[in-house]
C-alpha cells in the first residue's frame, strides 16, 4: 500500500469504520480502493442488497459509497448488480 493511502486510512478510519467520506477526490480514491479490496475481492456480480450490507460495515451512507465506486470506475452497475471494473 502506498504511504499516501496508508496515511489517509489512518486519518479516516477509526475502529475499522469510516469517520467520514473524504471530500477531496484524491483522499476519497484511496478510501474507495481500500473498500473495493476489502468488500469486493471476488470478481463476480454483487446484488445491490449485498453491496449495501458490505459497505454498511464501514459507513452508513452506502448510497454515496456505491455511487462513488461507480463514478470512480472501480465498479460497474448493470441490471441492479455491481461488479468490479476491468
Backbone as a printed PyTorch tensor [residue, N CA C, xyz], in Angstrom:
tensor([[[  0.8400,  -1.1790,   0.0000],
         [  0.0000,   0.0000,   0.0000],
         [  0.8850,   1.2420,   0.0000]],

        [[  0.5950,   2.1590,  -0.8960],
         [  1.3850,   3.3950,  -0.9190],
         [  1.2840,   4.1530,   0.4150]],

        [[  2.3170,   4.8730,   0.7480],
         [  2.3610,   5.6150,   2.0120],
         [  1.2210,   6.6230,   2.0980]],

        [[  0.8980,   7.2630,   0.9790],
         [ -0.1930,   8.2410,   0.9940],
         [ -1.5080,   7.5720,   1.3980]],

        [[ -1.8070,   6.4200,   0.7840],
         [ -3.0470,   5.7050,   1.0950],
         [ -3.0840,   5.3040,   2.5710]],

        [[ -1.9690,   4.8300,   3.0900],
         [ -1.9070,   4.4260,   4.4970],
         [ -2.1870,   5.6140,   5.4080]],

        [[ -1.6610,   6.7630,   5.0550],
         [ -1.8700,   7.9810,   5.8540],
         [ -3.3460,   8.3880,   5.8220]],

        [[ -3.9580,   8.3100,   4.6490],
         [ -5.3790,   8.6510,   4.5120],
         [ -6.2280,   7.6920,   5.3350]],

        [[ -5.9200,   6.4100,   5.2530],
         [ -6.6890,   5.4160,   6.0140],
         [ -6.5760,   5.6560,   7.5120]],

        [[ -5.3790,   5.9870,   7.9770],
         [ -5.2070,   6.2810,   9.4110],
         [ -6.0540,   7.4770,   9.8320]],

        [[ -6.1920,   8.4370,   8.9410],
         [ -6.9570,   9.6490,   9.2410],
         [ -8.4650,   9.3920,   9.2460]],

        [[ -8.9450,   8.6150,   8.2870],
         [-10.3900,   8.4860,   8.0960],
         [-11.0010,   7.2200,   8.6820]],

        [[-10.2040,   6.2540,   9.0870],
         [-10.7450,   5.0370,   9.6980],
         [-10.5130,   5.0680,  11.2000]],

        [[-11.5550,   4.7470,  11.9390],
         [-11.4400,   4.6530,  13.3850],
         [-12.2030,   3.4080,  13.8130]],

        [[-11.5140,   2.5060,  14.4860],
         [-12.1010,   1.2270,  14.8940],
         [-12.6860,   0.4730,  13.7010]],

        [[-12.0170,   0.5790,  12.5500],
         [-12.4300,  -0.1560,  11.3630],
         [-13.5670,   0.4570,  10.5750]],

        [[-14.0590,   1.6160,  10.9930],
         [-15.1480,   2.2830,  10.2780],
         [-14.7120,   3.6670,   9.8080]],

        [[-15.3290,   4.1200,   8.7300],
         [-15.0540,   5.4540,   8.2210],
         [-15.6710,   6.5010,   9.1410]],

        [[-14.8580,   7.4470,   9.5610],
         [-15.3560,   8.5590,  10.3610],
         [-16.1880,   9.4700,   9.4690]],

        [[-15.7010,   9.6940,   8.2550],
         [-16.4120,  10.4820,   7.2560],
         [-15.8760,  10.0940,   5.8810]],

        [[-16.6300,  10.4490,   4.8620],
         [-16.1920,  10.2130,   3.4890],
         [-15.4280,  11.4550,   3.0500]],

        [[-14.1820,  11.2990,   2.6330],
         [-13.3850,  12.4770,   2.2650],
         [-14.0170,  13.2700,   1.1260]],

        [[-13.9770,  14.5740,   1.2450],
         [-14.4750,  15.4500,   0.1850],
         [-13.4360,  15.5940,  -0.9230]],

        [[-12.1750,  15.5590,  -0.5550],
         [-11.0960,  15.7040,  -1.5380],
         [-10.9800,  14.4200,  -2.3630]],

        [[-11.0100,  14.5840,  -3.6700],
         [-11.0300,  13.4400,  -4.5970],
         [ -9.8860,  12.4520,  -4.3690]],

        [[ -8.6780,  12.9440,  -4.2200],
         [ -7.5160,  12.0560,  -4.0760],
         [ -7.6380,  11.1990,  -2.8090]],

        [[ -8.1030,  11.7910,  -1.7380],
         [ -8.2820,  11.0380,  -0.4920],
         [ -9.4360,  10.0520,  -0.6200]],

        [[-10.5120,  10.4840,  -1.2800],
         [-11.6530,   9.5930,  -1.4810],
         [-11.2500,   8.3840,  -2.3210]],

        [[-10.4040,   8.6010,  -3.3270],
         [ -9.9320,   7.4890,  -4.1540],
         [ -9.1900,   6.4490,  -3.3160]],

        [[ -8.3720,   6.8940,  -2.3860],
         [ -7.6390,   5.9700,  -1.5100],
         [ -8.6120,   5.1380,  -0.6850]],

        [[ -9.6510,   5.7740,  -0.1540],
         [-10.6660,   5.0750,   0.6290],
         [-11.4250,   4.0790,  -0.2500]],

        [[-11.7830,   4.4900,  -1.4530],
         [-12.5390,   3.6210,  -2.3480],
         [-11.7330,   2.3980,  -2.7590]],

        [[-10.4530,   2.5690,  -3.0170],
         [ -9.6010,   1.4150,  -3.3480],
         [ -9.5570,   0.4320,  -2.1820]],

        [[ -9.4500,   0.9700,  -0.9780],
         [ -9.4360,   0.1480,   0.2280],
         [-10.7510,  -0.6350,   0.3500]],

        [[-11.8740,   0.0480,   0.1700],
         [-13.1770,  -0.6150,   0.2790],
         [-13.3590,  -1.6650,  -0.8090]],

        [[-12.8990,  -1.3620,  -1.9980],
         [-13.0100,  -2.3230,  -3.0970],
         [-12.2760,  -3.6120,  -2.7470]],

        [[-11.0620,  -3.4820,  -2.2520],
         [-10.2750,  -4.6730,  -1.9010],
         [-10.8650,  -5.4140,  -0.7160]],

        [[-11.3990,  -4.6950,   0.2590],
         [-11.9450,  -5.3280,   1.4600],
         [-13.3240,  -5.9360,   1.2430]],

        [[-14.1660,  -5.2610,   0.4860],
         [-15.5610,  -5.6840,   0.3550],
         [-15.8530,  -6.5200,  -0.8920]],

        [[-15.0850,  -6.3070,  -1.9330],
         [-15.4160,  -6.9290,  -3.2200],
         [-14.1970,  -7.5670,  -3.8670]],

        [[-13.5490,  -8.4270,  -3.1270],
         [-12.3240,  -9.0660,  -3.6050],
         [-12.6070, -10.0290,  -4.7580]],

        [[-13.7540, -10.6810,  -4.7170],
         [-14.0960, -11.6470,  -5.7650],
         [-14.6180, -10.9300,  -7.0030]],

        [[-14.2330, -11.4380,  -8.1590],
         [-14.7280, -10.8860,  -9.4200],
         [-16.0120, -11.6190,  -9.7790]],

        [[-17.1160, -11.0940,  -9.2800],
         [-18.4270, -11.6760,  -9.5340],
         [-19.4690, -10.5740,  -9.4190]],

        [[-20.7010, -10.8930,  -9.8010],
         [-21.7950,  -9.9320,  -9.6770],
         [-22.2770,  -9.9020,  -8.2290]],

        [[-22.4960,  -8.6960,  -7.7170],
         [-22.9980,  -8.4920,  -6.3600],
         [-24.3570,  -7.8010,  -6.4550]],

        [[-25.4170,  -8.4060,  -5.9270],
         [-26.7030,  -7.6940,  -5.9160],
         [-26.6060,  -6.4580,  -5.0210]],

        [[-27.4270,  -5.4670,  -5.3180],
         [-27.3500,  -4.2030,  -4.5890],
         [-27.5110,  -4.3950,  -3.0800]],

        [[-28.3590,  -5.3110,  -2.6840],
         [-28.5580,  -5.5360,  -1.2410],
         [-27.2740,  -6.0330,  -0.5710]],

        [[-26.5130,  -6.8620,  -1.2580],
         [-25.2480,  -7.3510,  -0.7090],
         [-24.1950,  -6.2380,  -0.6760]],

        [[-24.1970,  -5.4160,  -1.7200],
         [-23.2790,  -4.2740,  -1.7570],
         [-23.5540,  -3.3680,  -0.5520]],

        [[-24.8290,  -3.0880,  -0.3170],
         [-25.2080,  -2.2460,   0.8230],
         [-24.7520,  -2.8650,   2.1450]],

        [[-24.9850,  -4.1400,   2.2940],
         [-24.6130,  -4.8400,   3.5200],
         [-23.1120,  -4.7680,   3.7720]],

        [[-22.3320,  -4.9940,   2.7330],
         [-20.8740,  -4.9680,   2.8680],
         [-20.3490,  -3.5680,   3.1690]],

        [[-20.8950,  -2.5680,   2.4780],
         [-20.4320,  -1.1920,   2.6900],
         [-20.8800,  -0.6450,   4.0410]],

        [[-22.0390,  -1.0910,   4.5220],
         [-22.5520,  -0.6020,   5.8100],
         [-21.6160,  -0.9540,   6.9680]],

        [[-20.7790,  -1.9550,   6.7940],
         [-19.8000,  -2.3050,   7.8220],
         [-18.8020,  -1.1660,   8.0300]],

        [[-18.6640,  -0.3090,   7.0080],
         [-17.6720,   0.7660,   7.0550],
         [-18.2830,   2.1580,   7.2320]],

        [[-19.5110,   2.3540,   6.7070],
         [-20.1430,   3.6740,   6.8160],
         [-21.6320,   3.5190,   6.5230]],

        [[-22.4540,   4.3350,   7.1590],
         [-23.9030,   4.2230,   6.9820],
         [-24.4130,   4.7930,   5.6630]],

        [[-23.6790,   5.6870,   5.0350],
         [-24.1210,   6.2790,   3.7650],
         [-23.6800,   5.3800,   2.6020]],

        [[-24.3630,   4.2440,   2.4880],
         [-23.9720,   3.2630,   1.4680],
         [-24.2880,   3.7640,   0.0600]],

        [[-25.3270,   4.5830,  -0.0890],
         [-25.6860,   5.0930,  -1.4180],
         [-24.5510,   5.9500,  -1.9890]],

        [[-23.9770,   6.7970,  -1.1440],
         [-22.8710,   7.6340,  -1.6110],
         [-21.6590,   6.7730,  -1.9640]],

        [[-21.3490,   5.8070,  -1.1330],
         [-20.1870,   4.9500,  -1.4070],
         [-20.3850,   4.1540,  -2.6910]],

        [[-21.5900,   3.6240,  -2.9080],
         [-21.8770,   2.9000,  -4.1580],
         [-21.6680,   3.8080,  -5.3510]],

        [[-22.2300,   5.0070,  -5.2640],
         [-22.1280,   5.9600,  -6.3650],
         [-20.6770,   6.3310,  -6.6370]],

        [[-19.9170,   6.6020,  -5.5790],
         [-18.5010,   6.9540,  -5.7490],
         [-17.7170,   5.8090,  -6.3810]],

        [[-17.9970,   4.5740,  -5.9960],
         [-17.2940,   3.4240,  -6.5790],
         [-17.5500,   3.3230,  -8.0830]],

        [[-18.7910,   3.5800,  -8.4890],
         [-19.1430,   3.5120,  -9.9120],
         [-18.5470,   4.6990, -10.6670]],

        [[-18.7000,   5.9050, -10.1320],
         [-18.1870,   7.1130, -10.7940],
         [-16.6680,   7.0420, -10.9350]],

        [[-15.9970,   6.4630,  -9.9410],
         [-14.5360,   6.3400,  -9.9810],
         [-14.0730,   5.2780, -10.9770]],

        [[-15.0140,   4.5070, -11.4980],
         [-14.6480,   3.4630, -12.4570],
         [-14.1140,   2.2040, -11.7980]],

        [[-14.3230,   2.0740, -10.4940],
         [-13.8410,   0.8830,  -9.7890],
         [-14.8550,  -0.2530,  -9.8440]],

        [[-16.1310,   0.1090, -10.0010],
         [-17.1880,  -0.8920, -10.1410],
         [-18.1200,  -0.4580, -11.2630]],

        [[-18.8200,  -1.4330, -11.8170],
         [-19.8390,  -1.1510, -12.8270],
         [-21.1850,  -1.5750, -12.2730]],

        [[-22.2400,  -0.9830, -12.8070],
         [-23.5910,  -1.3340, -12.3820],
         [-24.4190,  -1.6230, -13.6190]],

        [[-25.0790,  -2.7770, -13.6100],
         [-25.9610,  -3.1400, -14.7100],
         [-27.0500,  -4.0500, -14.1690]],

        [[-28.2790,  -3.7070, -14.4480],
         [-29.3990,  -4.5370, -14.0420],
         [-29.4910,  -4.7380, -12.5270]],

        [[-29.1250,  -3.7370, -11.7650],
         [-29.2150,  -3.8380, -10.3110],
         [-28.1000,  -4.6470,  -9.6730]],

        [[-27.1030,  -5.0190, -10.4770],
         [-25.9680,  -5.7650,  -9.9380],
         [-24.6800,  -4.9670, -10.1420]],

        [[-23.7710,  -5.1410,  -9.2270],
         [-22.4930,  -4.4360,  -9.2550],
         [-21.3810,  -5.4430,  -9.4650]],

        [[-20.3290,  -5.0090, -10.1450],
         [-19.1810,  -5.8700, -10.4260],
         [-17.9210,  -5.0280, -10.4490]],

        [[-16.8120,  -5.6240, -10.0130],
         [-15.5270,  -4.9250, -10.1330],
         [-15.2710,  -4.5750, -11.5810]],

        [[-14.7880,  -3.3900, -11.8350],
         [-14.4950,  -2.9640, -13.2040],
         [-13.1610,  -3.5250, -13.6590]],

        [[-13.0550,  -3.7120, -14.9640],
         [-11.7800,  -4.1060, -15.5480],
         [-11.4100,  -5.4910, -15.2410]]])
